[in-house]
């Protein structure tokens, strides 16, 4: 019987999961199987993959009609894994938790007091935190003795200089925790560790990572440490996204409140769910659908998306004092050659030269040998980062003796 760690990443109507095998003789947890349950409570869709990336055909058909809540989804996952990998004993569960606040700078074992702290942060990440915590509670209901570890998206950015985290507001708000936090930290942490393995060289001193997906952000990394990132107090800030606005003049929101009598709930729905690629195109938040469209509004949405990214990259370079390498990751970053080529062309003034052939095949190295800056495509692996942290915390905990 082998020991296993389950990783969970819960959204409002989805649950991503992965099962890893851990061995004290191996440095890395080993992926066994991963999957995603989408449409929880509506039209449930289940996708499952084995470690080699091959899909599990028909594996998600049995019992999916009973999945109406996250609790149902978790029960389905645990029951399905027991039938598929019966020789693995689950020793812990690791969770992606979007917000750790100012205090949680490292992954932590879930305790009642920690849950209280994280519950208090729900107002800071209302579209993510409640679902992350719901997954933790669902595991508690299923097996209250199973150790759980919270891995925070904000933790990677906690080392940023104080000025990078400060907002130009009265000090009393800073004391209330209103500051820049940054997100997508688990993804950035993975890329910083992975890049030297891809390049066979040391980590570049000045690195920009573009995590581009339905949620999108950029991070400027100097000597392996987060120095500046585009998301701030919330996951709304920074570059344009799938349905989120990105940075918007606060005066626009004040105008909408004053002239259209919009409530907080209406404004929240607008900037989280109706803006970005969806809002500008009027068609879809899906980048591939927009790339396939001949509609002028779709083209404008794509152009604005790229413009906002290049604009933000300029700000990151100014803070870093230049840039030595660029990494694209996330769903769009990994799978949209046209977006990468557009961005790289706009950065041609830096001496960045794109290798069109490798870019069309999604890398990994998409810059030419004569390029002044290296450009890479590296698939992110937040699940592996969560598994690593969970394994480490459990090994350090009295609840799990290696």
C-alpha positions in Angstrom: 0.0 0.0 0.0 1.4 3.4 -1.1 0.8 6.7 0.5 -1.1 9.3 -1.5 -1.9 13.0 -1.4 -5.0 14.5 -3.0 -4.9 18.1 -4.2 -8.1 20.1 -4.6 -8.8 23.4 -6.3 -12.4 24.4 -5.9 -14.2 27.0 -7.9 -17.8 28.2 -7.8 -19.1 25.3 -9.9 -16.0 23.2 -10.4 -13.6 21.0 -8.6 -10.1 20.2 -10.0 -8.3 17.3 -8.3 -5.1 15.3 -8.6 -3.8 12.2 -6.8 -0.1 12.0 -6.1 1.9 9.1 -4.7 4.6 10.0 -2.2 7.7 8.1 -1.3 10.3 9.1 1.3 13.0 8.0 -1.1 11.8 10.2 -3.9 12.2 14.0 -3.9 9.0 14.7 -5.9 5.5 13.5 -5.4 4.5 11.3 -8.4 1.3 12.1 -10.3 -1.1 9.1 -10.6 -4.3 10.6 -12.0 -6.0 14.0 -12.3 -9.4 15.4 -13.3 -11.9 18.1 -13.2 -15.6 18.2 -12.4 -17.4 21.2 -14.0 -21.0 22.4 -14.0 -21.6 21.3 -10.4 -25.3 21.8 -9.6 -26.2 22.2 -13.3 -25.0 20.2 -16.3 -22.1 18.2 -14.7 -19.1 17.4 -17.0 -16.2 15.2 -15.8 -12.8 14.9 -17.4 -10.2 12.5 -16.2 -6.5 12.0 -17.2 -3.8 9.5 -16.3 -0.3 10.6 -15.5 0.8 10.2 -19.1 -1.9 12.7 -20.2 -4.1 10.1 -21.8 -7.8 10.6 -21.0 -9.8 8.0 -19.0 -12.5 7.2 -21.5 -16.0 6.8 -19.9 -14.5 7.0 -16.4 -16.7 9.9 -15.4 -20.0 8.6 -16.5 -21.0 6.5 -13.5 -22.8 8.4 -10.8 -22.3 11.9 -12.1 -26.0 12.7 -12.1 -25.8 12.7 -8.3 -23.3 15.5 -8.2 -25.3 18.6 -7.2 -22.9 20.1 -4.6 -19.2 20.3 -3.8 -19.8 17.7 -1.1 -21.3 15.3 -3.7 -18.4 16.1 -6.0 -15.8 15.3 -3.3 -17.6 12.1 -2.4 -17.6 11.1 -6.1 -13.9 11.8 -6.4 -12.9 9.8 -3.3 -15.2 6.8 -4.3 -13.9 6.9 -7.9 -10.2 7.0 -6.8 -10.8 4.1 -4.5 -11.9 2.0 -7.4 -9.2 3.2 -9.7 -6.2 3.2 -7.4 -7.1 0.9 -4.5 -3.5 0.3 -3.6 -3.0 4.0 -2.5 -3.8 5.1 1.1 -4.7 8.8 1.3 -2.6 10.4 4.1 -3.5 14.1 3.4 -5.3 16.6 1.3 -3.8 19.8 -0.1 -5.9 22.8 -1.1 -5.4 25.9 -3.2 -6.6 28.7 -1.1 -6.6 32.0 -2.9 -6.2 34.4 0.0 -3.9 34.0 3.0 -4.0 37.6 4.1 -1.0 39.4 5.7 -0.2 36.7 8.2 -0.1 33.4 6.2 3.1 33.5 4.3 3.7 29.7 4.1 1.5 26.6 3.6 -0.2 25.7 6.8 -1.9 22.7 8.4 -5.7 23.3 8.6 -6.9 23.9 12.2 -10.1 25.4 13.6 -8.2 28.7 14.3 -6.8 28.8 10.8 -10.3 28.3 9.3 -11.5 31.3 11.4 -8.7 33.4 9.9 -9.5 32.3 6.4 -13.2 32.8 6.8 -12.6 36.4 7.8 -10.8 36.9 4.4 -13.8 35.9 2.3 -14.7 39.5 1.8 -11.3 40.1 0.2 -11.8 37.3 -2.3 -15.5 36.8 -2.5 -15.5 34.9 -5.8 -12.8 32.4 -4.7 -12.2 32.1 -1.0 -15.7 30.7 0.0 -15.4 27.9 -2.5 -11.8 27.0 -1.4 -13.0 26.8 2.2 -16.1 24.8 1.2 -13.8 22.1 -0.2 -11.9 22.0 3.1 -15.2 21.6 5.0 -16.4 18.9 2.6 -13.3 16.8 3.4 -13.9 17.3 7.1 -17.4 15.9 6.7 -16.1 12.9 4.8 -13.2 12.2 7.1 -12.4 14.6 10.0 -9.2 12.7 10.9 -7.6 13.3 7.5 -4.9 16.1 7.7 -5.5 19.0 5.3 -3.0 21.7 4.2 -3.9 25.1 2.9 -1.6 26.5 0.2 -2.0 30.2 -0.5 -1.9 32.0 -3.8 -0.8 35.2 -2.0 2.2 33.6 -0.2 4.6 33.9 -3.2 4.2 37.7 -3.2 4.6 38.2 0.5 8.3 38.9 0.1 7.7 42.0 -2.1 9.1 45.3 -0.8 6.7 47.2 1.4 6.3 50.0 -1.2 5.1 47.4 -3.8 2.3 46.4 -1.5 1.3 49.8 -0.3 -1.8 51.5 -1.6 -2.0 55.4 -1.7 -4.8 55.4 0.9 -5.0 56.8 4.5 -2.9 54.7 6.9 -5.9 53.4 8.7 -6.9 51.3 5.7 -3.4 49.8 5.5 -3.9 48.7 9.2 -7.1 47.0 8.1 -5.3 44.9 5.6 -6.2 46.9 2.5 -3.0 46.6 0.5 -1.7 44.9 -2.6 -1.5 41.1 -2.2 -1.1 39.5 -5.7 -2.4 36.1 -6.8 -1.5 33.2 -9.0 1.4 32.6 -6.6 1.3 28.8 -6.9 1.7 29.0 -10.6 4.6 31.5 -10.4 6.3 29.4 -7.8 6.2 26.4 -10.2 7.6 28.4 -13.1 10.5 29.8 -11.0 11.4 26.3 -10.1 10.8 24.8 -13.5 12.6 27.3 -15.8 16.2 26.2 -15.0 15.2 22.6 -15.6 14.0 23.6 -19.1 16.9 25.9 -19.9 19.7 23.9 -18.3 21.0 27.2 -16.9 20.6 29.3 -13.8 17.4 31.3 -13.2 17.6 34.6 -15.0 18.1 37.6 -12.7 15.1 39.5 -14.2 12.2 37.4 -15.2 8.6 38.2 -16.3 6.0 35.4 -16.1 2.7 35.9 -17.9 0.0 33.7 -16.5 -2.6 34.1 -19.1 -6.0 32.4 -18.8 -9.5 33.3 -18.0 -7.9 34.9 -15.0 -4.7 36.6 -16.0 -1.8 38.4 -14.3 1.9 39.1 -14.7 4.7 38.8 -12.2 8.1 40.4 -12.2 10.6 38.1 -10.5 14.1 39.3 -9.5 16.6 36.7 -8.3 13.8 34.2 -7.8 11.7 36.6 -5.6 8.4 38.2 -6.5 9.1 41.9 -6.9 6.0 43.3 -8.6 2.7 41.8 -9.9 -0.3 43.1 -11.7 -3.0 41.8 -9.5 -3.3 43.8 -6.2 -5.8 43.9 -3.5 -8.2 41.7 -5.5 -8.2 39.4 -8.5 -9.8 42.2 -10.5 -6.7 44.4 -10.8 -4.1 44.4 -13.6 -4.5 43.1 -17.2 -7.8 42.5 -19.0 -9.1 38.9 -18.5 -11.9 36.6 -19.7 -14.8 38.2 -17.9 -13.0 40.4 -15.4 -12.2 44.0 -16.3 -8.6 44.3 -15.0 -7.5 47.8 -14.0 -10.3 50.4 -14.4 -10.3 54.1 -13.3 -12.2 54.1 -10.0 -13.9 57.2 -11.3 -15.8 54.9 -13.8 -17.3 53.0 -10.9 -18.2 56.1 -9.1 -19.9 57.4 -12.3 -21.9 54.2 -12.6 -23.0 54.4 -9.0 -24.0 58.0 -9.4 -25.5 58.0 -12.9 -27.0 54.5 -13.2 -27.7 54.0 -9.5 -25.8 50.7 -9.6 -25.6 48.8 -6.3 -22.5 47.1 -4.9 -23.9 43.7 -6.1 -24.5 45.1 -9.6 -21.0 46.6 -9.8 -19.5 43.4 -8.6 -21.3 41.3 -11.2 -20.3 43.8 -13.9 -16.5 43.9 -13.2 -16.2 40.2 -12.4 -18.6 38.6 -14.9 -19.5 40.9 -17.7 -16.2 42.7 -18.7 -12.9 41.7 -20.2 -12.9 39.6 -23.4 -16.6 38.9 -23.0 -17.6 42.5 -22.5 -15.5 44.0 -25.3 -16.3 41.3 -27.9 -20.0 40.8 -26.9 -19.4 37.3 -28.1 -17.4 35.1 -25.6 -14.8 35.0 -22.9 -13.1 32.1 -24.6 -9.9 33.2 -26.4 -10.0 30.4 -29.0 -13.6 31.2 -30.0 -12.6 34.9 -30.5 -9.5 33.9 -32.5 -11.7 31.8 -34.8 -14.2 34.7 -35.2 -14.1 37.2 -38.1 -16.2 39.7 -36.1 -14.6 43.1 -35.7 -15.5 43.3 -32.0 -13.7 39.9 -31.4 -10.6 41.4 -33.0 -10.8 44.5 -30.9 -11.1 42.4 -27.7 -8.0 40.4 -28.6 -6.1 43.6 -29.5 -7.1 45.3 -26.2 -6.1 42.1 -24.3 -2.6 42.2 -25.9 -2.3 46.0 -25.4 -3.0 45.7 -21.7 -0.4 43.0 -21.3 2.3 44.9 -23.1 1.5 48.0 -21.2 1.8 46.2 -17.9 5.0 44.4 -19.0 6.6 47.9 -19.5 5.8 48.8 -15.9 7.3 45.5 -14.7 10.4 46.0 -16.7 10.8 49.5 -15.2 10.7 48.1 -11.7 13.0 45.2 -12.5 15.5 47.4 -14.3 15.1 45.4 -17.5 14.2 41.8 -18.4 16.3 38.8 -19.3 13.6 36.2 -19.9 9.9 35.9 -20.5 7.7 32.9 -19.7 4.2 32.3 -21.0 1.9 30.0 -19.0 -1.8 29.4 -18.2 -4.4 28.3 -20.7 -3.9 31.1 -23.2 -0.2 31.5 -22.6 0.4 27.8 -23.3 -2.0 27.2 -26.2 -2.4 30.4 -28.2 0.5 30.9 -30.6 -1.1 34.0 -32.2 -1.3 35.8 -28.8 2.3 35.0 -28.0 3.5 36.1 -31.4 1.6 39.4 -31.1 3.1 40.1 -27.7 6.6 39.2 -28.8 6.4 41.4 -31.9 5.3 44.3 -29.7 8.4 43.7 -27.6 10.7 43.5 -30.6 12.3 46.8 -29.6 13.9 45.0 -26.7 15.7 42.7 -29.2 13.3 39.9 -28.6 13.2 37.7 -31.7 10.5 35.0 -32.1 11.1 31.6 -33.6 7.8 31.2 -35.5 8.2 27.4 -35.9 8.7 26.6 -32.2 6.0 29.1 -31.3 3.5 27.4 -33.6 4.3 24.1 -31.7 4.0 25.8 -28.3 7.6 25.8 -27.5 9.2 25.3 -25.0 11.8 27.8 -26.3 10.1 30.2 -28.7 12.9 32.8 -29.1 15.7 32.5 -31.6 19.4 31.9 -30.7 20.1 35.5 -31.6 17.4 37.0 -29.4 18.5 39.4 -26.7 15.7 38.0 -24.5 14.7 34.3 -24.1 11.0 33.6 -24.4 9.6 30.3 -23.1 6.3 28.4 -23.0 6.1 26.3 -19.8 2.9 24.6 -18.8 2.2 25.4 -15.2 1.5 22.8 -12.6 -0.1 24.2 -9.5 -1.2 20.7 -8.4 2.4 19.6 -8.1 3.3 22.7 -6.0 0.3 21.9 -3.7 1.4 18.3 -3.4 5.0 19.3 -2.6 3.9 21.7 0.1 1.3 19.3 1.5 3.9 16.5 1.7 6.4 18.9 3.4 3.9 20.1 6.0 2.7 16.6 6.8 6.3 15.4 7.3 6.9 18.3 9.7 3.6 17.6 11.5 3.2 15.3 14.4 0.2 13.9 12.7 2.2 12.2 10.0 5.4 10.2 10.9 7.6 9.5 7.9 
